[in-house]
Amino acid sequence: MTRRVSLPGAAELFRSTSAVSPSRPEPAPVSLSDQPVGTGRRKHDAKITVYLSDEELLALEHARLALRAAHGLAVDRGRVVREAIAAVLADLADNGADSELVRRLRGGPGR
């Protein structure tokens, strides 16, 4: 007689527990002509990892604290980053080759 316990398999562990699984809405195609906006404080489905230097992280934290102290905006670092990304993408859409992002990536003035 074995004392081995019978465990459920992966199919049983990861089966759907709801009668109807909600399908995700198909994301709308994104074009540079659309004006990007930060999404604010809500649940986000996608995640990226960005590595920052100690100086960049400290500058981001200083910006967050300045927004709170000088402007009364209590936001987290993620919100600051999402808004910054939206601003950079809007500038790229509006100005193309003359955008701040293109200048910085090329290593020209403005960097």
VENLIN-V853481 format. One record per residue. N is the residue number from 1. PSI is psi in radians with two decimals (* if undefined). BURIAL is b if it has 9 or more other C-alpha atoms within 8 Angstrom, else e. D_CENTER is the distance of its C-alpha to the mean C-alpha in whole Angstrom. Layout:
[[N,PSI,BURIAL,D_CENTER] [N,PSI,BURIAL,D_CENTER]]
This chain:
[[1,2.19,e,55] [2,2.61,e,51] [3,0.39,e,49] [4,2.31,e,46] [5,2.40,e,43] [6,2.08,e,42] [7,2.65,e,38] [8,2.68,e,36] [9,3.09,e,35] [10,-0.65,e,31] [11,-0.65,e,32] [12,-0.64,e,33] [13,-0.64,e,30] [14,0.38,e,27] [15,2.76,e,29] [16,2.31,e,28] [17,-0.13,e,29] [18,2.67,e,29] [19,-0.78,e,31] [20,2.08,e,29] [21,2.23,e,26] [22,2.33,e,23] [23,2.51,e,22] [24,2.41,e,18] [25,2.52,e,19] [26,2.18,e,18] [27,2.50,e,15] [28,2.50,e,17] [29,2.46,e,17] [30,2.32,e,15] [31,2.75,e,17] [32,-0.28,b,17] [33,-0.37,e,20] [34,2.45,e,18] [35,1.91,e,16] [36,2.52,e,13] [37,2.61,e,12] [38,2.59,b,9] [39,-0.13,e,9] [40,-2.75,e,10] [41,1.77,e,11] [42,3.01,e,11] [43,2.27,e,10] [44,2.41,e,7] [45,-0.38,e,9] [46,2.65,e,7] [47,2.49,e,6] [48,2.79,e,6] [49,2.27,e,9] [50,2.24,e,10] [51,2.29,e,13] [52,2.67,e,15] [53,2.89,e,18] [54,-0.67,e,20] [55,-0.71,e,21] [56,-0.73,e,17] [57,-0.70,b,16] [58,-0.71,e,19] [59,-0.69,e,18] [60,-0.75,b,15] [61,-0.67,b,17] [62,-0.72,e,20] [63,-0.75,e,18] [64,-0.76,b,16] [65,-0.63,e,20] [66,-0.69,b,21] [67,-0.66,b,19] [68,-0.82,b,21] [69,-0.81,e,24] [70,-0.44,e,25] [71,-0.02,e,23] [72,0.42,e,23] [73,1.86,e,19] [74,1.69,e,18] [75,2.73,b,14] [76,2.97,e,12] [77,-0.63,b,11] [78,-0.70,e,7] [79,-0.72,b,8] [80,-0.78,b,10] [81,-0.76,e,7] [82,-0.70,b,6] [83,-0.68,b,9] [84,-0.72,b,10] [85,-0.77,b,9] [86,-0.73,b,10] [87,-0.74,b,13] [88,-0.72,b,14] [89,-0.63,b,13] [90,-0.73,b,16] [91,-0.72,b,18] [92,-0.75,b,18] [93,-0.69,b,19] [94,-0.66,e,21] [95,-0.14,e,23] [96,-2.12,b,22] [97,-0.39,e,24] [98,0.12,e,25] [99,2.76,b,21] [100,-0.68,b,20] [101,-0.83,b,18] [102,-0.76,b,21] [103,-0.79,b,23] [104,-0.73,b,21] [105,-0.52,e,20] [106,-0.22,e,24] [107,0.36,e,25] [108,-2.88,e,27] [109,2.59,e,27] [110,-0.02,e,25] [111,*,e,23]]
